[in-house]
Amino acid sequence: MSYSFEPIGLVHSCFAEKFAIPRQPQLAPAARGVLELFPPYDKPEAVAGLEGVSHLWLLFVFHAAASGEQHLRVRPPRLGGNQRIGVFASRSTHRPNPIGQSVVRLDGIEDGRLLLSGIDLLDGTPILDIKPYVPYADALSDASNTLAEAAPAQLVVDWSEPALQQARAQALRLQQPVIELIEQCLAQDPKPAYQRPDTNREYGVRFWDINVRWHYPQADRIRVVAVEQ
Amino acid sequence: MSYSFEPIGLVHSCFAEKFAIPRQPQLAPAARGVLELFPPYDKPEAVAGLEGVSHLWLLFVFHAAASGEQHLRVRPPRLGGNQRIGVFASRSTHRPNPIGQSVVRLDGIEDGRLLLSGIDLLDGTPILDIKPYVPYADALSDASNTLAEAAPAQLVVDWSEPALQQARAQALRLQQPVIELIEQCLAQDPKPAYQRPDTNREYGVRFWDINVRWHYPQADRIRVVAVEQ
């Protein structure tokens, strides 16, 4: 028996590609997006009461996950990419049913739109459901997880002077916290954990409509070298 | 565009009917169940690593929710059943996409089976996904929800002497914490919040294969009067 679901909306997000999306939401508070609700869910009735709610769970489709062959085990990046664990012990996007679950901050409610931050969703992500975060039920004080005991260590991110000026200009143009977004996402170290970076090699990613380029002057340090539309 | 998902397993649960299921998981730690994984997910590889994880998120289908007409607003029982809020501000089972999300305790891992407690799932619930609870990402310390600020107030539950003896016998037969299960679930007050109970009226529910009957000697007190197979 299979179950069929129609998206109730989609997310317009700062993340134009999968690379450099934080591994968990909340790691980049400056990552913003807008959830556009489809009719009839764009009516104010459907979200009445959310004014009193600080955070939402979004259930969504990993629409850009490779479909291909199913594996029962995955290599989570945070375990260095060489240790395999069961897919149900991981939050991998490559799952038997590619449904994601993210907690995001609700910053505002407009006509048929929810303004979000702290997101880890790719632009265009189809949303299946929205549920209010219920602190007394969802924030467990006695839970433990030895595979992910704390947020990943962060790299130091610094800037070339031209890149910082470019970022300031893009922030003004987009009216978005571009500098914070870049610092928070790159501090998570987007490259695969098993890659030892050549100090000259440049990496790049697109946030909104801007291309960000950086390199690793040391293994634990990132320097942003260009931020261009 | 619609998305189709096949269950990866189903839950065998103490809750034989919807009535008296706690409104959030964790409210009844004695509520136990077994998640039976379907092939190929019943292989040990699929859950390797879960030994280090105390709690799981289950994504599931509200398979017994009435399909009928869609409403954008619902009357949550905890608001007394007479205040309507948007469906996306509630955890109601009557949702545009009837997908549920529950956090449960993982008590053990057997061949193709996960032993669970603190569940709020109806017997036979189809499971779409299992994800590990990640405390640093899921347990938000700064979240607020004015619609559900604390766990609901609990009623006092006491027993007629014959009912308590019956419950002890059923607990032995089923090898389940039947007394705790009944006390924890009835303390949530299963009846609709807007009903003022006649002190003589008897209510009943089935847990596992046993029928539990109680009445309300006072509005805030439950007396269990029978526990019979």
Boltz contact constraints between the chains, C-beta under 6 A:
constraints:
  - contact:
      token1: [A, 2]
      token2: [B, 4]
      max_distance: 6.0
  - contact:
      token1: [A, 2]
      token2: [B, 6]
      max_distance: 6.0
  - contact:
      token1: [A, 3]
      token2: [B, 5]
      max_distance: 6.0
  - contact:
      token1: [A, 3]
      token2: [B, 61]
      max_distance: 6.0
  - contact:
      token1: [A, 4]
      token2: [B, 2]
      max_distance: 6.0
  - contact:
      token1: [A, 4]
      token2: [B, 4]
      max_distance: 6.0
  - contact:
      token1: [A, 5]
      token2: [B, 3]
      max_distance: 6.0
  - contact:
      token1: [A, 5]
      token2: [B, 97]
      max_distance: 6.0
  - contact:
      token1: [A, 6]
      token2: [B, 2]
      max_distance: 6.0
  - contact:
      token1: [A, 8]
      token2: [B, 96]
      max_distance: 6.0
  - contact:
      token1: [A, 24]
      token2: [B, 137]
      max_distance: 6.0
  - contact:
      token1: [A, 43]
      token2: [B, 72]
      max_distance: 6.0
  - contact:
      token1: [A, 45]
      token2: [B, 72]
      max_distance: 6.0
  - contact:
      token1: [A, 45]
      token2: [B, 73]
      max_distance: 6.0
  - contact:
      token1: [A, 45]
      token2: [B, 86]
      max_distance: 6.0
  - contact:
      token1: [A, 46]
      token2: [B, 72]
      max_distance: 6.0
  - contact:
      token1: [A, 46]
      token2: [B, 86]
      max_distance: 6.0
  - contact:
      token1: [A, 46]
      token2: [B, 88]
      max_distance: 6.0
  - contact:
      token1: [A, 47]
      token2: [B, 86]
      max_distance: 6.0
  - contact:
      token1: [A, 47]
      token2: [B, 88]
      max_distance: 6.0
  - contact:
      token1: [A, 48]
      token2: [B, 85]
      max_distance: 6.0
  - contact:
      token1: [A, 48]
      token2: [B, 86]
      max_distance: 6.0
  - contact:
      token1: [A, 49]
      token2: [B, 85]
      max_distance: 6.0
  - contact:
      token1: [A, 49]
      token2: [B, 86]
      max_distance: 6.0
  - contact:
      token1: [A, 49]
      token2: [B, 89]
      max_distance: 6.0
  - contact:
      token1: [A, 49]
      token2: [B, 147]
      max_distance: 6.0
  - contact:
      token1: [A, 50]
      token2: [B, 89]
      max_distance: 6.0
  - contact:
      token1: [A, 52]
      token2: [B, 146]
      max_distance: 6.0
  - contact:
      token1: [A, 52]
      token2: [B, 147]
      max_distance: 6.0
  - contact:
      token1: [A, 53]
      token2: [B, 145]
      max_distance: 6.0
  - contact:
      token1: [A, 54]
      token2: [B, 143]
      max_distance: 6.0
  - contact:
      token1: [A, 54]
      token2: [B, 144]
      max_distance: 6.0
  - contact:
      token1: [A, 55]
      token2: [B, 140]
      max_distance: 6.0
  - contact:
      token1: [A, 55]
      token2: [B, 143]
      max_distance: 6.0
  - contact:
      token1: [A, 59]
      token2: [B, 99]
      max_distance: 6.0
  - contact:
      token1: [A, 61]
      token2: [B, 3]
      max_distance: 6.0
  - contact:
      token1: [A, 72]
      token2: [B, 43]
      max_distance: 6.0
  - contact:
      token1: [A, 72]
      token2: [B, 45]
      max_distance: 6.0
  - contact:
      token1: [A, 72]
      token2: [B, 46]
      max_distance: 6.0
  - contact:
      token1: [A, 73]
      token2: [B, 45]
      max_distance: 6.0
  - contact:
      token1: [A, 85]
      token2: [B, 48]
      max_distance: 6.0
  - contact:
      token1: [A, 85]
      token2: [B, 49]
      max_distance: 6.0
  - contact:
      token1: [A, 86]
      token2: [B, 45]
      max_distance: 6.0
  - contact:
      token1: [A, 86]
      token2: [B, 46]
      max_distance: 6.0
  - contact:
      token1: [A, 86]
      token2: [B, 47]
      max_distance: 6.0
  - contact:
      token1: [A, 86]
      token2: [B, 48]
      max_distance: 6.0
  - contact:
      token1: [A, 86]
      token2: [B, 49]
      max_distance: 6.0
  - contact:
      token1: [A, 88]
      token2: [B, 46]
      max_distance: 6.0
  - contact:
      token1: [A, 88]
      token2: [B, 47]
      max_distance: 6.0
  - contact:
      token1: [A, 88]
      token2: [B, 130]
      max_distance: 6.0
  - contact:
      token1: [A, 89]
      token2: [B, 49]
      max_distance: 6.0
  - contact:
      token1: [A, 89]
      token2: [B, 50]
      max_distance: 6.0
  - contact:
      token1: [A, 89]
      token2: [B, 132]
      max_distance: 6.0
  - contact:
      token1: [A, 91]
      token2: [B, 131]
      max_distance: 6.0
  - contact:
      token1: [A, 96]
      token2: [B, 8]
      max_distance: 6.0
  - contact:
      token1: [A, 97]
      token2: [B, 5]
      max_distance: 6.0
  - contact:
      token1: [A, 97]
      token2: [B, 128]
      max_distance: 6.0
  - contact:
      token1: [A, 97]
      token2: [B, 129]
      max_distance: 6.0
  - contact:
      token1: [A, 99]
      token2: [B, 59]
      max_distance: 6.0
  - contact:
      token1: [A, 99]
      token2: [B, 129]
      max_distance: 6.0
  - contact:
      token1: [A, 128]
      token2: [B, 97]
      max_distance: 6.0
  - contact:
      token1: [A, 129]
      token2: [B, 97]
      max_distance: 6.0
  - contact:
      token1: [A, 129]
      token2: [B, 99]
      max_distance: 6.0
  - contact:
      token1: [A, 130]
      token2: [B, 88]
      max_distance: 6.0
  - contact:
      token1: [A, 131]
      token2: [B, 91]
      max_distance: 6.0
  - contact:
      token1: [A, 132]
      token2: [B, 89]
      max_distance: 6.0
  - contact:
      token1: [A, 132]
      token2: [B, 145]
      max_distance: 6.0
  - contact:
      token1: [A, 133]
      token2: [B, 143]
      max_distance: 6.0
  - contact:
      token1: [A, 134]
      token2: [B, 145]
      max_distance: 6.0
  - contact:
      token1: [A, 134]
      token2: [B, 148]
      max_distance: 6.0
  - contact:
      token1: [A, 135]
      token2: [B, 143]
      max_distance: 6.0
  - contact:
      token1: [A, 136]
      token2: [B, 150]
      max_distance: 6.0
  - contact:
      token1: [A, 136]
      token2: [B, 151]
      max_distance: 6.0
  - contact:
      token1: [A, 137]
      token2: [B, 24]
      max_distance: 6.0
  - contact:
      token1: [A, 139]
      token2: [B, 139]
      max_distance: 6.0
  - contact:
      token1: [A, 139]
      token2: [B, 140]
      max_distance: 6.0
  - contact:
      token1: [A, 140]
      token2: [B, 55]
      max_distance: 6.0
  - contact:
      token1: [A, 140]
      token2: [B, 139]
      max_distance: 6.0
  - contact:
      token1: [A, 143]
      token2: [B, 54]
      max_distance: 6.0
  - contact:
      token1: [A, 143]
      token2: [B, 55]
      max_distance: 6.0
  - contact:
      token1: [A, 143]
      token2: [B, 133]
      max_distance: 6.0
  - contact:
      token1: [A, 143]
      token2: [B, 135]
      max_distance: 6.0
  - contact:
      token1: [A, 144]
      token2: [B, 54]
      max_distance: 6.0
  - contact:
      token1: [A, 145]
      token2: [B, 53]
      max_distance: 6.0
  - contact:
      token1: [A, 145]
      token2: [B, 132]
      max_distance: 6.0
  - contact:
      token1: [A, 145]
      token2: [B, 134]
      max_distance: 6.0
  - contact:
      token1: [A, 146]
      token2: [B, 52]
      max_distance: 6.0
  - contact:
      token1: [A, 147]
      token2: [B, 49]
      max_distance: 6.0
  - contact:
      token1: [A, 147]
      token2: [B, 52]
      max_distance: 6.0
  - contact:
      token1: [A, 148]
      token2: [B, 134]
      max_distance: 6.0
  - contact:
      token1: [A, 150]
      token2: [B, 136]
      max_distance: 6.0
  - contact:
      token1: [A, 151]
      token2: [B, 136]
      max_distance: 6.0
